[in-house]
Amino acid sequence: MSNDLTVSPTVMINRIVAREATPPGAELARVAALRLRLEHAETEQQVRVAQFDPEAVTEPVTTGAEVDRLV
């Protein structure tokens, strides 16, 4: 298995769903819920950064390690 730093966010979310042993038929709903949590976490991170520097631009999540940290 590859390192979390080289894995895309989509693949990492799928790995998390597989690791949690989600019941058959519920995988798609779990993936959607994790994607939503990731989007909320990214938004919260942008708000926190903007409090200190309103002109700062946060980078989008690009690695599986960031997904693990945020979700």
OpenMM code with the backbone's topology and positions (N, CA, C; nanometers):
from openmm import Vec3, app, unit

residues = "MET SER ASN ASP LEU THR VAL SER PRO THR VAL MET ILE ASN ARG ILE VAL ALA ARG GLU ALA THR PRO PRO GLY ALA GLU LEU ALA ARG VAL ALA ALA LEU ARG LEU ARG LEU GLU HIS ALA GLU THR GLU GLN GLN VAL ARG VAL ALA GLN PHE ASP PRO GLU ALA VAL THR GLU PRO VAL THR THR GLY ALA GLU VAL ASP ARG LEU VAL".split()
positions = [
    Vec3(0.0846, -0.1163, 0.0000),
    Vec3(0.0000, 0.0000, 0.0000),
    Vec3(0.0897, 0.1233, 0.0000),
    Vec3(0.0461, 0.2275, -0.0692),
    Vec3(0.1283, 0.3472, -0.0817),
    Vec3(0.1154, 0.4368, 0.0405),
    Vec3(0.2059, 0.5293, 0.0478),
    Vec3(0.2122, 0.6258, 0.1559),
    Vec3(0.0939, 0.7227, 0.1467),
    Vec3(0.0412, 0.7669, 0.2606),
    Vec3(-0.0719, 0.8615, 0.2619),
    Vec3(-0.0394, 0.9942, 0.1940),
    Vec3(0.0888, 1.0287, 0.1874),
    Vec3(0.1266, 1.1546, 0.1239),
    Vec3(0.1140, 1.1490, -0.0274),
    Vec3(0.1144, 1.0294, -0.0845),
    Vec3(0.1070, 1.0164, -0.2300),
    Vec3(-0.0306, 0.9737, -0.2782),
    Vec3(-0.1253, 0.9645, -0.1893),
    Vec3(-0.2602, 0.9190, -0.2223),
    Vec3(-0.3514, 1.0398, -0.2393),
    Vec3(-0.4368, 1.0351, -0.3400),
    Vec3(-0.5297, 1.1459, -0.3619),
    Vec3(-0.6398, 1.1447, -0.2550),
    Vec3(-0.7034, 1.2586, -0.2329),
    Vec3(-0.8114, 1.2644, -0.1341),
    Vec3(-0.9245, 1.1656, -0.1621),
    Vec3(-0.9596, 1.1483, -0.2882),
    Vec3(-1.0675, 1.0560, -0.3231),
    Vec3(-1.0315, 0.9130, -0.2850),
    Vec3(-0.9104, 0.8717, -0.3150),
    Vec3(-0.8661, 0.7364, -0.2810),
    Vec3(-0.8614, 0.7192, -0.1300),
    Vec3(-0.8143, 0.8215, -0.0579),
    Vec3(-0.8056, 0.8122, 0.0873),
    Vec3(-0.9436, 0.7976, 0.1495),
    Vec3(-1.0409, 0.8699, 0.0991),
    Vec3(-1.1776, 0.8563, 0.1514),
    Vec3(-1.2286, 0.7146, 0.1276),
    Vec3(-1.2018, 0.6600, 0.0106),
    Vec3(-1.2434, 0.5221, -0.0171),
    Vec3(-1.1735, 0.4241, 0.0764),
    Vec3(-1.0468, 0.4485, 0.1069),
    Vec3(-0.9740, 0.3617, 0.2005),
    Vec3(-1.0336, 0.3697, 0.3409),
    Vec3(-1.0711, 0.4904, 0.3818),
    Vec3(-1.1313, 0.5066, 0.5146),
    Vec3(-1.2616, 0.4284, 0.5220),
    Vec3(-1.3423, 0.4352, 0.4174),
    Vec3(-1.4688, 0.3618, 0.4149),
    Vec3(-1.4420, 0.2116, 0.4215),
    Vec3(-1.3441, 0.1641, 0.3477),
    Vec3(-1.3111, 0.0204, 0.3495),
    Vec3(-1.2562, -0.0201, 0.4855),
    Vec3(-1.1754, 0.0655, 0.5463),
    Vec3(-1.1148, 0.0360, 0.6760),
    Vec3(-1.2203, 0.0272, 0.7857),
    Vec3(-1.3272, 0.1070, 0.7730),
    Vec3(-1.4330, 0.1076, 0.8743),
    Vec3(-1.5275, -0.0108, 0.8613),
    Vec3(-1.5090, -0.0921, 0.7594),
    Vec3(-1.5958, -0.2084, 0.7353),
    Vec3(-1.7424, -0.1651, 0.7260),
    Vec3(-1.7670, -0.0667, 0.6410),
    Vec3(-1.9025, -0.0170, 0.6186),
    Vec3(-1.9872, -0.1276, 0.5575),
    Vec3(-2.1111, -0.1460, 0.6034),
    Vec3(-2.1965, -0.2532, 0.5513),
    Vec3(-2.2205, -0.2380, 0.4005),
    Vec3(-2.2339, -0.3498, 0.3303),
    Vec3(-2.2616, -0.3431, 0.1865),
    Vec3(-2.3885, -0.2622, 0.1606),
    Vec3(-2.3834, -0.1806, 0.0587),
    Vec3(-2.4975, -0.0978, 0.0247),
    Vec3(-2.4928, 0.0394, 0.0896),
    Vec3(-2.4073, 0.0561, 0.1896),
    Vec3(-2.3986, 0.1846, 0.2580),
    Vec3(-2.2691, 0.2582, 0.2258),
    Vec3(-2.1855, 0.1964, 0.1416),
    Vec3(-2.0559, 0.2576, 0.1117),
    Vec3(-2.0702, 0.3937, 0.0456),
    Vec3(-2.1589, 0.4042, -0.0518),
    Vec3(-2.1742, 0.5302, -0.1244),
    Vec3(-2.2204, 0.6425, -0.0316),
    Vec3(-2.3115, 0.6123, 0.0582),
    Vec3(-2.3590, 0.7123, 0.1536),
    Vec3(-2.2463, 0.7540, 0.2475),
    Vec3(-2.1640, 0.6586, 0.2881),
    Vec3(-2.0508, 0.6903, 0.3785),
    Vec3(-1.9471, 0.7762, 0.3063),
    Vec3(-1.9202, 0.7455, 0.1793),
    Vec3(-1.8270, 0.8264, 0.1002),
    Vec3(-1.8801, 0.9687, 0.0896),
    Vec3(-2.0089, 0.9824, 0.0613),
    Vec3(-2.0695, 1.1158, 0.0499),
    Vec3(-2.0598, 1.1910, 0.1823),
    Vec3(-2.0828, 1.1226, 0.2927),
    Vec3(-2.0752, 1.1875, 0.4242),
    Vec3(-1.9328, 1.2333, 0.4538),
    Vec3(-1.8341, 1.1516, 0.4197),
    Vec3(-1.6951, 1.1904, 0.4430),
    Vec3(-1.6531, 1.3059, 0.3524),
    Vec3(-1.7007, 1.3055, 0.2274),
    Vec3(-1.6702, 1.4171, 0.1371),
    Vec3(-1.7284, 1.5475, 0.1920),
    Vec3(-1.8494, 1.5389, 0.2466),
    Vec3(-1.9126, 1.6565, 0.3058),
    Vec3(-1.8342, 1.7052, 0.4280),
    Vec3(-1.7915, 1.6112, 0.5133),
    Vec3(-1.7098, 1.6489, 0.6296),
    Vec3(-1.5799, 1.7148, 0.5864),
    Vec3(-1.5203, 1.6622, 0.4780),
    Vec3(-1.3961, 1.7201, 0.4268),
    Vec3(-1.4198, 1.8625, 0.3770),
    Vec3(-1.5288, 1.8839, 0.3050),
    Vec3(-1.5610, 2.0181, 0.2560),
    Vec3(-1.5837, 2.1152, 0.3722),
    Vec3(-1.6547, 2.0694, 0.4761),
    Vec3(-1.6776, 2.1542, 0.5930),
    Vec3(-1.5458, 2.1863, 0.6634),
    Vec3(-1.4594, 2.0863, 0.6761),
    Vec3(-1.3308, 2.1081, 0.7415),
    Vec3(-1.2454, 2.2062, 0.6617),
    Vec3(-1.2489, 2.1958, 0.5295),
    Vec3(-1.1732, 2.2900, 0.4462),
    Vec3(-1.2267, 2.4321, 0.4639),
    Vec3(-1.3574, 2.4470, 0.4688),
    Vec3(-1.4184, 2.5782, 0.4881),
    Vec3(-1.3801, 2.6361, 0.6234),
    Vec3(-1.3858, 2.5542, 0.7281),
    Vec3(-1.3472, 2.6006, 0.8615),
    Vec3(-1.2011, 2.6435, 0.8644),
    Vec3(-1.1167, 2.5694, 0.7943),
    Vec3(-0.9751, 2.6035, 0.7882),
    Vec3(-0.9560, 2.7379, 0.7169),
    Vec3(-1.0305, 2.7604, 0.6108),
    Vec3(-1.0216, 2.8877, 0.5393),
    Vec3(-1.0655, 3.0037, 0.6283),
    Vec3(-1.1693, 2.9823, 0.7072),
    Vec3(-1.2181, 3.0867, 0.7978),
    Vec3(-1.1124, 3.1189, 0.9027),
    Vec3(-1.0500, 3.0151, 0.9596),
    Vec3(-0.9460, 3.0382, 1.0606),
    Vec3(-0.8280, 3.1159, 1.0021),
    Vec3(-0.7864, 3.0793, 0.8818),
    Vec3(-0.6749, 3.1486, 0.8174),
    Vec3(-0.7133, 3.2940, 0.7888),
    Vec3(-0.8354, 3.3158, 0.7436),
    Vec3(-0.8812, 3.4508, 0.7097),
    Vec3(-0.8887, 3.5414, 0.8325),
    Vec3(-0.9064, 3.4847, 0.9506),
    Vec3(-0.9100, 3.5667, 1.0720),
    Vec3(-0.7756, 3.6344, 1.0969),
    Vec3(-0.6671, 3.5656, 1.0604),
    Vec3(-0.5339, 3.6202, 1.0823),
    Vec3(-0.4841, 3.7011, 0.9629),
    Vec3(-0.5223, 3.6581, 0.8445),
    Vec3(-0.4792, 3.7276, 0.7228),
    Vec3(-0.5923, 3.7193, 0.6206),
    Vec3(-0.6750, 3.8233, 0.6117),
    Vec3(-0.7923, 3.8205, 0.5235),
    Vec3(-0.7594, 3.7983, 0.3763),
    Vec3(-0.6376, 3.8272, 0.3369),
    Vec3(-0.6028, 3.8110, 0.1963),
    Vec3(-0.5325, 3.6791, 0.1679),
    Vec3(-0.5136, 3.5982, 0.2691),
    Vec3(-0.4459, 3.4697, 0.2510),
    Vec3(-0.5364, 3.3729, 0.1749),
    Vec3(-0.4740, 3.2920, 0.0953),
    Vec3(-0.5462, 3.1902, 0.0191),
    Vec3(-0.4985, 3.0533, 0.0676),
    Vec3(-0.5913, 2.9708, 0.1116),
    Vec3(-0.5525, 2.8369, 0.1563),
    Vec3(-0.5487, 2.7433, 0.0373),
    Vec3(-0.4560, 2.6515, 0.0431),
    Vec3(-0.4409, 2.5533, -0.0637),
    Vec3(-0.5465, 2.4439, -0.0474),
    Vec3(-0.5958, 2.3896, -0.1567),
    Vec3(-0.6925, 2.2792, -0.1459),
    Vec3(-0.6241, 2.1522, -0.0955),
    Vec3(-0.7025, 2.0633, -0.0419),
    Vec3(-0.6506, 1.9358, 0.0068),
    Vec3(-0.6016, 1.8549, -0.1128),
    Vec3(-0.4764, 1.8104, -0.1053),
    Vec3(-0.4199, 1.7380, -0.2191),
    Vec3(-0.3640, 1.6015, -0.1828),
    Vec3(-0.3572, 1.5692, -0.0539),
    Vec3(-0.3006, 1.4398, -0.0155),
    Vec3(-0.3932, 1.3651, 0.0799),
    Vec3(-0.3737, 1.2357, 0.0854),
    Vec3(-0.4497, 1.1519, 0.1778),
    Vec3(-0.4208, 1.1849, 0.3228),
    Vec3(-0.2990, 1.2278, 0.3515),
    Vec3(-0.2633, 1.2644, 0.4886),
    Vec3(-0.3463, 1.3830, 0.5366),
    Vec3(-0.3710, 1.4783, 0.4478),
    Vec3(-0.4549, 1.5929, 0.4860),
    Vec3(-0.5988, 1.5484, 0.5100),
    Vec3(-0.6456, 1.4523, 0.4301),
    Vec3(-0.7808, 1.3995, 0.4510),
    Vec3(-0.7892, 1.3346, 0.5881),
    Vec3(-0.6897, 1.2536, 0.6229),
    Vec3(-0.6880, 1.1904, 0.7546),
    Vec3(-0.6897, 1.2945, 0.8654),
    Vec3(-0.6169, 1.4019, 0.8483),
    Vec3(-0.6091, 1.5072, 0.9502),
    Vec3(-0.7422, 1.5820, 0.9614),
    Vec3(-0.8060, 1.6111, 0.8502),
    Vec3(-0.9275, 1.6913, 0.8535),
    Vec3(-1.0535, 1.6101, 0.8836),
    Vec3(-1.0573, 1.4878, 0.8382),
    Vec3(-1.1768, 1.4051, 0.8572),
    Vec3(-1.1535, 1.3210, 0.9797),
] * unit.nanometer
topology = app.Topology()
chain = topology.addChain("A")
for resn in residues:
    res = topology.addResidue(resn, chain)
    for name in ("N", "CA", "C"):
        topology.addAtom(name, app.Element.getBySymbol(name[0]), res)
